[in-house]
Each structure stands twice: as C-alpha cells, then as structure tokens.
C-alpha cells in the first residue's frame, strides 16, 4: 500500500515511522526541508514539497497513492491538500482539523463529497480520553466497547490487592467474569499464561463486563474516587474541549499563565469553570487555590517535562488522580515510574485513529496503549474466516496477541479457550507492538 503523508510535524513523523514498520510504501512530504532531516532507520521516502501544490503532489506519486494523509499544523492546508489529492487520484484521504464543528455527521458528509473522506481532530480525541479517565479514576486506562457492555481497563496492583502474588491459573473458574489479557512489568509487557504470577507494581490489563466492574475493582485493591473538583494546568484547546465534556456539577479551575488567553477562556467556558491567571508551577499558588482538596489534577501545557513535574507535585499534595499530556515519547516510561495516573499523547491517539483505516479486517476502533507499547482493537469476524473455524485454544494464535472478550448478538462475553467465535461477533484483540497485522488473516 502506498501512503503519502503531508506534514512532517510530530504527528506526521511519528505516523510515518509507525506505518513503515508495517512494510508500507511511505512518502513523507513537507515544505520545510529541515523537518525531513530526522533519524530515519526505516524505509521512509522524504520529499520536499508543498502538499497544496499540484506539481509537488504529482511528483510524490499521488496518482498511485492508496491513501493521502494531511497532518500539517494548518487545517485549511490539510483540507485543500486532501481535495487536490482526491482529484489527482488518491483512493482515500484523511485530514487533521482543529475545528471539531467539522466532525458533525452532516459536515463530514459535505466534506466527503469534496474529496475529504475522513477527518481527525487530535485535541477532541484527547479530550474524550481524559473524560473517560475521569469517569473511572481508579484505572490507568479505560476503554468501552458496545456502549460499555465490554470493557478493557488497566490498573496498577498495590500491596493491598487480593490478586497480589497469585498465579493466573488460580484466578480462573467456570464462571469467568474477567480475563487478564496483559501484564506490564517494568519495561516489558507480557501476554500472560496460567503459570504467570501477579506482582506488586504490575499494571494489569483486564477485560470484563459492566456488571462486574465493582468485583474487578475489589480484587485489584482499588477504591472509588468521586471527582467533584478538577484543576487543569494550561488553557489549551484540549482543556477547552475537556470542559465541555465534564459534567456541570463538577467544579473546574484552569490555571493559565498567559493573561490574554485567560480572558479568552473566560469568555468560552461555563459558570462551573474558574479561570486563574498564574503560573501553575508555583506551589504557593497551588496551595492558595486549595490543591489539597482537589480530586483530579490535569496538566495540559505544551511542555512534557512541566506536565510530568506538575503531576508529581500534585500527587505530593495528596491529589488522588493525576493526568499528564506527554508528547515526548521518551518521557512516557519516566512518567509511569513517577506513578502518574494517566498519560495523554496526541501522536499516539491520532496514529491509532488513522491506523484502523489501513487494516483489511473489519475494524471498528483501534487504541494505542501508551504505557504498554501495545494496541487493542475491536474487530468483526467475517463469515468463513479462520477465527470462526475452531475453539480459541485450537487456533494457534501468535504468542504476542490474545482475545479478551466479544459481543455476540448484543451480549458481552469473556473469551476462554473453549470459546468459539461466531461470524458477526465483535472481538476485542490485544496485540503487542505491531502484531495487529498478524491477526488480519484470522478475521478476513
């Protein structure tokens, strides 16, 4: 598959590296030649050119492109580039946008008619992810499938957890209410077997159904955290969109260092949001704003180091839930070691959203798990596919993937070795690294 990516910024560069690992034919183009000078150990062809130039698009081979992805910082450039690419022969186009108004179904249909097949807004996707993390603050990761009927969650195992030092074969039973699909231990993520043990400090990834959330919470040694007061450091677009998703009975404070932006935020937010013009790195200011009584602290400045350190400070003040935007991928492991609750990375979120368009299987959603270096996807089993031919234990699935649960006829079920996947079932698949491609043969 030939894929042309317009824009060698953070999202474009990360996406090109990710897709090149899948042995795709990748062309990365940007008008700024300096942005194309990055360590390139993969087979990525770089082209200096303007993605809104017909001449440059033709020179990049747009006529043979299976997909054109425009992810420059300018939304108007991305939209124009996709329209041109479509008319020049690209089979599918995806544009990064800032205005979430474009994401309304009627507007998306309008743009599709103009040649922009799909739209992606990383800030809106990030706000959705943070909002989800606040709904279940005792988890590190939370992902709903089929309106919450089936759930994948990640939780850190503490010393008080009943499952501590247990072997997985001890946790099984006839009535399976959950399935441990992965264990993150240090820098390594394991697809566990019955002989594996759960240790203190592990982050366990579990699939379960909504009826059994409280039981899973109990054996993980977790307690409810009621989110009533939220402090956000940094008045970014993500912060603004997050405020629209948090319930109105939650009190929100946004600390923004720029005075002009503070005034603009005050005009755009509701009455439950208080805007404070100040430096959130100042501990005296945090104490003055009663950080110790805050239920969640979210740091969304443009600096990864600042966000990590701010969340560490919030934890030291006793804030139970911390969320940091960490755009530097090298810092994600550091953030985990410092026990920050949840990590948001726009590059990973955007890449996950785009990645699902590349899979040949029927994929509803793909999610990249920042902590685990893994992907999880919801795939649909096609009639006659290999996945439907035998019980799961006889399928000889690769060791770097596992099936967590399925939705069959609207009912959520946990998958065991004896489960037989039926055509039309929606199946939750957990894969390490770039193993997602291996599973396509089973579902097609």
Buried (B, 14 or more C-beta within 10 A) or exposed (E): BBBBBBBBBBBBBBBBBBBBEBEBBBBBBBBEEEBBEEEBEEEBBBBBBBBBBEEBBBEBBBEEBBBBBBBBEBBEBBBBBBBBBBBBBBBBBBBBBBEBEBBEEEEBEEBBEEBBBBBBBBBBBBBBBBBBBBBBBBBBBBBBBBEBBBBBBBBBBEEEBEBBEBBBEEBEEEEBBBBBBBBBBEEEBBBBEEEBBBEEBBBBBBBBBBEBBEEBBBBBBBEEBEBEBBBBBBBBBBBBBBBBBBEEEBBBBBBBBEEEBBEBBBEEBEEBBBBBBBEBBEEEBBEEBEBEEBBBBBBBBEBBEBBBBBBBBBBEBEBBBBBBBBBBBEBBBBBBEBEBBBBBBBBBBBBBBBBBBBBEBBBEBBBBBBBBBBBBBBBBBBEEBBBBEEEBEEBEBBEBBBBBBBBBEEEBBBBBEEBBBBEBBBBBBBBBEBBBBEBBEBBB
